[in-house]
Amino acid sequence: MKHSWPGTRASGPTGSWRSAPAPSDQATVRRSNLSLVLRHISDHGPCSRSVLAMHTGLNKTTVTSLVSELQSRGLIKETGPQHAGAVGRPSLALTLDGSKVGALGLEVNVDYIAAIATDLAGRILIDRRISFDAMGSGPERSLDELVRMIGRAVTDLDRLGASPAGVTVAVPGLINTATGTVVFAPNLGWRDVPLVERLREAGIPTTAPFAVDNDANLAAMAEYTSGVAAGTGDLVYLTGEVGVGGGIISNGQLISGADGFAGELGHIRVDPDGVRCGCGRIGCWETKVGLAALVRMVTPERAYGTHQHIVRDPEERLAEIEQRRDDGDPRVDAAVAEVGTWLGRGAALLVNLFNPRVIVLGGYFARFGDQIIPVAEAELNRLCIAETAGRCHFMASDLGFGAASRGAAGLSVDRVLSDPTSIAHLHTKEDELR
Ligand SMILES: [Zn+2]
């Protein structure tokens, strides 16, 4: 079974920007019913018109009309007959089509830009990542590279016969999703970058809507819908990159906070005597467990921010660290144990606050999961008030560094499920002859 996209728990007066407006007129009611039917098929898999009517509470005539509109927009298709039971004739099942839809998700991070496109059912159409010094390049050159990456993905989707249904960009920082602005991304050195506006003005050949969101929140959503702990309603996601981001899912809802800034877990202060963080404060959690901390401990000559700093894809850095471990460099085991200990210390705060069932470790944490998890779990058990840490355990993500872009593509899919009318009707043969 597929797990549907979590809602967001916001406390602002306008509520979540993801929630649909209250039905007020016929077109709105129609749109919300189209969404209801499409989501049901997306969540529960192939089913017949009569099953749809039964489960949605809509009458059969309405369902038939909605189904035919969704077919005409290329979002669902009929498959072979489904036997509802021993009696009665078999009926045709409806399943997601969406082969004409490409949901695009990108991620700008400190040393790479990633792009993933999926179809409506979440099948991967494009998956690529390039090394890029976003930290050193500044917002202007980073935006140029991002625009190039999006343009290339749009062209590739076009070649696959799919048009982009939405373009969502994941950025490690505080995001105003309503205005599409990156308010502050400390590890990129960005402040008040109107990302969505800039993408709209860049002449990218698509009419798809653009959006920007926090990378770790998007990754948490990807974990909740399709990761190792998919469907776990109380889940904390932690990503180990240069920054440490997090997303908290509580009772199936992403906690976003009053301004959408919740989940800045990397900047919880854990060591008042520690070093300065990219955000300007002292002793943030990410200065203890981020990739920059690991690199500093194992290969200090190549630490981020030094003149020897070479821009490399995190995978390459990790391969080098693993090689050193295999060559018997004692610094690697010591550094990984240090990270595990501090991970457990910070996690104890989170477990005391949110009582999650699972903490999913993404980014580089997952690569060293076998070593990090036992150390972190021991420290968590030692510090957490609930016995055996409230039955919470760590799991290593299998989504790798693609989790945020995967989540970004998922948000683009969710937009189509929320408003199927955002996808144009397919051209018929007659249209083409006209
Ligand atoms: Zn910080």
Boltz pocket constraint, residues with backbone or C-beta under 6 A from the ligand:
constraints:
  - pocket:
      binder: B
      contacts: [[A, 266], [A, 267], [A, 277], [A, 278], [A, 279], [A, 280], [A, 281], [A, 284]]
      max_distance: 6.0
